[in-house]
Amino acid sequence: MKKLIVSGCSYTDKNWYSDFYPELDTSWPKWPELLGKKLNMEVVNLGKSGAGNEYIYHSLLDYVCSTPTEQIGLVIPAWT
């Protein structure tokens, strides 16, 4: 199974929670998981709340450089 590799800010972070509404259940699947399911790909979600473009770029670069090319299906930077 090919990998869908994504990185971004809180819109991408699978562990995102609301600072304003801490009681809010945020366990719903985020967009990378939904897209991975539609594309039948293994999701590698590097998203992190508060991340900027430098983090997004370097997290993807580090992961892609250490992963065999034949395992990569799609890479998406969700720029902030």
Order of alpha helices (4+ residues) and beta strands (2+ residues): beta-alpha-beta-alpha-beta
